[in-house]
Structures are given as structure tokens and as C-alpha cells.
Amino acid sequence: MKKDVHPTYGPVVFRDQSAGFAFLTRSTLAGETAAGPGRPARTVEWEDGNTYPVVDVEISSASHPFWTGSARVVDTAGRVERFRQRYGKR
């Protein structure tokens, strides 16, 4: 890889405050970059005792309706039947 082209890749905590859920992963948000958003200003002490930069997100797997099971199920069969009744064979 070329030097000074790729952003720094390191550990970052992503936190969903609405669900009280956080996870530690690696991201390019960990490093300082001239063109990018750079290192987050806030930090958090993780379970292992180390301090990591934290990024707050609005939606994660802990709060997304699809993953929590609160997603609406669309009644497509009913819609198809209504369409056929209205515009069926004429």
C-alpha cells in the first residue's frame, strides 16, 4: 500500500444511546485525517480498562425495528386481491 494515502485504522466504540448498546470494533474514524472527519472528540473507558474514541449512532441492531421484531408486516396478499377486484378482467 502507498504511504500517506490510506487513513489510520484502529479501535473505536460505536454507541447507541437510545438502546444502551455499545460495541467495540475497528474503523478509519480512529485516526487523524486531513480530508476526513478525524478522530472523535469524546472517549469512553471500555470493559477492558482501555480508553477508546466513541461515535454515537442513532440506530443500531439493538434499536432497529427489523432486528428488534417490531417491524410492520405489509399485507401484500390483500393488496393484490384488491387490485384484481378493481382492475381484473373486464
Beta strands, then each sheet from edge to edge (+ up, - down):
strand 1: 10-16
strand 2: 21-27
strand 3: 43-45
strand 4: 51-57
sheet 1: 2+ 1- 4- 3+
end
